[in-house]
Amino acid sequence: MTARHEEIADELRQAIDREEYTVGSLLPAETDLAARYGVSRGTVRQAVAALTAEGLIGSRQGARRVVLASRRSQSFAELRSFAQWANAMGREATGHVVSQEYHPATKEDAVRLQLSAGTPVLHVLRVRGLDGEPVLLERTVYADWISPAVESIEADCASVTQRLYEDTGLVFAYGEHVIDAVSAGAQDADLLGIRRTSPLLRVRRVTTTREGRPVEWSDDRYRSDAVSFSVHNSIDNNALARKTAD
């Protein structure tokens, strides 16, 4: 039987997802929540503590809790694949390869993947979804040494990261991300089911092994109405660096 504080925590998570409590807004006071759910303030504190541990809400001593993120927020505090992130928030990740073909490495590919220009590399265009709803386009270029393993994966595989680990033992260990905003082009709009010129959150990333060997670089474009990004930092640890736009 599910404990009462876990049920309350789940109801609050769902309310945050529905934006009944938007990012930046205050949760009701403990006394109000206790009255609403017919429980003690101690039970409410247990529920709130779970959301705090998940990074959904934050608090200062003597102040009410503030909503920091919904479960559709992607945090960069740790490196997780799209499927791992979706599964962590109780959603189903889907994927479908639109196109997959080899091209000679361009100068940009060569720099990002530390290869010689002209080396055959695998270009993959993939649509990713949450619960069947398209939310992300991945335009990924894979290094030559891992391309054959990627090429053999079925087109509707939900997690390429997990499959590569199962098939080859590869662990995606480090990632560098550059985030900006772009307008949806014709292909973006068609594949994501949105209007052309709609705003998209773009993440350009390079992912490497533990030894620093580049595995892939990608231009990922998220629907801005479906996914947001969060970075939790402190005076001692800041995972986010500000840069001027290129």
C-alpha positions in Angstrom: 0.0 0.0 0.0 1.4 3.4 -1.0 2.2 5.7 1.9 0.0 8.8 2.2 3.0 11.2 1.8 4.0 9.4 -1.4 0.4 9.9 -2.8 0.5 13.6 -1.9 3.9 14.0 -3.5 2.6 12.4 -6.7 -0.4 14.7 -6.8 1.8 17.7 -6.4 4.1 16.5 -9.2 1.1 16.1 -11.5 -0.1 19.6 -10.5 3.3 21.0 -11.4 3.3 19.2 -14.7 -0.2 20.6 -15.5 1.2 24.1 -14.6 -1.3 24.6 -11.8 1.9 25.7 -10.0 4.2 27.2 -12.6 7.9 27.6 -12.4 8.7 30.5 -10.1 5.4 30.3 -8.2 4.8 29.4 -4.6 3.4 26.2 -3.3 0.5 26.6 -0.8 1.6 26.8 2.9 2.1 23.6 4.8 -1.1 24.3 6.9 -3.1 24.8 3.7 -1.8 21.6 2.1 -2.4 19.7 5.4 -6.0 20.9 5.5 -6.6 20.1 1.8 -5.3 16.5 2.1 -6.6 15.9 5.6 -3.2 15.0 7.0 -0.7 16.3 9.5 1.9 18.9 8.7 4.5 16.3 9.2 3.1 14.2 6.4 3.1 17.2 4.1 6.7 17.9 5.0 7.6 14.3 3.9 5.9 14.9 0.6 7.5 18.2 0.0 10.9 16.8 1.0 10.6 14.2 -1.9 9.9 17.0 -4.4 12.9 19.0 -3.0 15.2 16.0 -3.4 14.0 15.7 -7.1 14.8 19.4 -7.8 11.2 20.3 -8.5 10.9 22.8 -5.6 13.3 24.8 -3.4 13.0 26.7 -0.2 14.7 29.2 2.0 14.4 29.1 5.8 11.2 30.8 6.9 9.9 31.1 3.4 7.4 29.1 1.4 8.5 26.6 -1.2 9.1 27.8 -4.8 8.6 25.7 -7.9 11.9 25.3 -9.7 11.0 23.0 -12.5 8.5 20.6 -13.9 9.4 17.0 -14.7 9.7 18.0 -18.3 12.7 20.1 -17.4 16.1 18.7 -18.5 18.8 19.3 -16.0 22.5 19.5 -17.0 23.7 18.7 -13.6 24.3 15.1 -14.8 24.7 13.5 -18.3 21.6 11.5 -19.1 20.2 10.4 -22.4 16.7 11.5 -23.6 15.3 8.0 -22.8 16.9 8.0 -19.3 15.5 11.4 -18.6 12.0 10.4 -19.8 12.0 7.2 -17.8 13.1 9.0 -14.7 9.9 11.2 -14.8 7.6 8.3 -15.6 7.2 9.0 -19.3 7.7 6.8 -22.3 10.4 7.8 -24.7 10.0 7.0 -28.4 12.3 7.3 -31.3 12.2 6.9 -35.1 15.0 7.3 -37.6 14.0 9.5 -40.5 17.2 9.1 -42.5 20.6 7.5 -42.0 23.5 7.7 -44.4 27.3 8.0 -44.6 29.0 11.2 -45.7 32.7 12.3 -45.8 33.5 14.2 -42.6 33.3 17.9 -43.1 35.8 20.3 -41.5 33.4 20.8 -38.6 32.8 17.0 -38.2 36.6 16.5 -38.2 37.2 19.1 -35.4 34.4 18.0 -33.2 35.0 14.2 -33.6 38.8 14.5 -33.8 39.0 12.8 -37.2 40.6 13.5 -40.5 38.5 15.4 -42.9 36.9 13.1 -45.4 36.6 10.1 -43.0 33.2 8.4 -43.6 30.9 9.3 -40.7 27.3 8.3 -40.1 24.6 11.1 -40.2 21.3 10.2 -38.5 18.1 12.3 -38.4 15.9 11.0 -35.6 12.6 12.2 -34.2 12.2 11.7 -30.4 8.9 11.7 -28.5 7.4 11.7 -25.1 4.4 9.4 -24.8 4.2 9.4 -28.6 4.2 13.2 -29.0 7.1 14.4 -31.1 9.2 16.9 -29.0 12.8 16.6 -30.3 14.8 16.4 -33.6 18.3 14.9 -33.3 20.7 15.5 -36.2 23.6 13.4 -35.0 27.0 12.6 -36.6 28.7 9.5 -35.2 32.4 8.9 -35.3 33.6 6.3 -37.7 34.7 3.8 -35.1 31.1 3.6 -33.6 29.1 4.1 -36.7 28.7 0.4 -37.7 27.2 -0.4 -34.3 24.8 2.6 -34.6 23.8 1.6 -38.1 22.8 -1.9 -37.0 20.3 -0.6 -34.4 16.6 -0.8 -35.4 15.0 2.5 -36.5 12.4 2.6 -33.7 14.9 1.9 -30.8 13.8 4.0 -27.8 17.3 4.4 -26.4 20.4 4.3 -28.6 22.6 5.0 -25.5 21.3 1.9 -23.7 21.6 -0.3 -26.8 25.2 0.8 -27.5 26.0 -0.1 -23.9 24.4 -3.5 -24.2 26.0 -4.2 -27.6 29.4 -2.7 -27.2 29.9 -1.7 -23.6 30.1 1.9 -24.6 29.5 4.5 -21.8 28.7 8.1 -22.7 30.6 9.7 -19.9 31.1 13.4 -20.7 29.1 16.0 -22.7 29.6 19.6 -23.7 26.4 21.5 -24.5 25.8 24.9 -26.2 22.3 26.1 -25.9 20.5 28.8 -28.0 17.2 29.4 -29.8 16.4 29.0 -33.5 13.3 29.2 -35.7 11.8 26.0 -37.1 12.6 25.4 -40.7 10.3 23.5 -43.1 11.7 20.1 -42.2 11.7 20.9 -38.4 8.1 22.0 -38.6 6.9 19.0 -40.6 8.6 16.4 -38.4 7.6 18.1 -35.1 4.0 19.0 -36.2 4.5 22.7 -35.5 4.3 25.9 -37.6 7.3 27.0 -39.6 9.3 29.7 -37.8 8.1 28.4 -34.4 10.7 28.9 -31.7 12.9 25.8 -30.9 15.5 25.3 -28.2 18.7 24.1 -29.8 21.4 22.1 -28.0 24.6 21.5 -29.8 26.5 18.8 -28.0 29.6 16.7 -28.2 29.6 13.5 -26.2 32.8 11.5 -25.3 33.9 8.3 -23.6 35.5 8.3 -20.1 38.9 8.5 -21.9 37.8 11.7 -23.8 37.3 10.0 -27.2 34.5 11.7 -29.1 31.5 9.4 -29.9 29.1 11.8 -31.5 28.2 15.4 -32.1 24.6 16.5 -32.5 22.3 19.4 -33.3 19.2 18.7 -31.1 16.1 20.9 -31.5 13.4 20.8 -28.9 9.9 22.1 -29.1 9.9 25.0 -26.7 6.3 24.3 -25.6 7.2 20.8 -24.6 10.6 20.8 -22.9 12.6 23.3 -20.9 16.1 23.2 -19.4 17.3 23.8 -15.9 20.7 24.3 -14.3 21.1 24.0 -10.6 24.2 25.7 -9.3 25.7 27.3 -6.3 28.6 29.5 -5.2 30.7 26.3 -5.0 29.6 24.5 -8.2 28.4 26.1 -11.4 27.7 23.7 -14.4 26.7 26.6 -16.6 29.0 28.9 -18.5 27.7 32.1 -20.2 29.0 32.7 -23.7 28.2 35.3 -26.4 26.3 34.0 -29.4 28.5 32.8 -32.3 
